[in-house]
Amino acid sequence: MTKPIQKISKPGTFIGIEGVELTEVGNSFYQDSDTNQKVDEGQSIKIFTRSSGAGSYIVIKTKRWAMDADDIDKFAACLKRIVNIPEVQ
């Protein structure tokens, strides 16, 4: 039995449209201030990808983002989900 041929988009295509490239994917998050923060202004973080031509790299922008050690693996999993959003489908 032969398997059906899967159509794979060419590089430089996204959502099946040639010439359309996904250049940035990201999320912004907010949480309350931690107990060591002098000013109660909360904390925000923006995590996004940037295209380098040969693939994406992850960018993290924040003034302050505190987390418990127990949450490090959850944070890393979130980063991996963001960076693994396919640019080419």
N, C-alpha and C positions, 0 to 999 in steps of 0.2 A: 504494500500500500504506500503510495507516495504522499508526502506531506504537502499541504498547500504552501505556495510561495508567499512569504510575508513582505509587504511593501514597506520599505524603510525610507523615511524622508532623507533627502540629501542635506549635507551641512549647509547652514544658511537658511533653513526653513524652520518654521515653528507653526504649530497647529495646522500643518499641511499647506501652508502658504509660502511659496518660494520667495526669498528675499526678506522675509520677516524674521528677525532674530530677537530672542528674549535676552535683554541685557542686564536686567536687575530684578531680583525677587527678594522680598524681605518682609519683616514683621517689626512692629514696635510694641514694647511692653512697658507697663507702669506698675510700681508697687509703692507701698507706704515707706516712709523713712525708717531706717534701722535705729536701734537704741543708742548707737555711738555717733549719730549724725547730729551736728550742732544746730542746724536749721531744719525745721520740719517742712521740707519742700518736696518730699517724696523722691523717688528714683525712677529714671526712665532709661531705656536701652533700645537701640535700633540695631537690628541684625539684618544684613542684606548681602547679596552676592554682587560681584562685579565681573563682567566679562573681560578676560585678558586676551581674547582672540583664540587661544588654545584651550580654553575652558574657563571655569569660574573660580574665583577665590572668595572667601568670606570676609566681611568687614563688620567690625563691632564698634559702635559709637555710644559712649556713655560718659557722663560726668562721675557717676557713682552707681554701682549695682552690687549690693551685698546679698549673699546667699549662705545657707547652712551647708556644711560639708556633705550632708546627706543628699543635697540637691544637685551636686556637681554632675553626676551621671545623667540625670534628667536634663540638665542644661546642655550637656554634650550631645545627647540624643536629639534635642531640638535643633542644635546647630547642624547636625548631619541631615535632618529632614529638610532644612532650608537649602543647604548646598546641593542636595541630591535631586531637587526639582529639575526635571530634564529640560535642557535648552533645545535639544533636537529630538523630535518624536518621530 
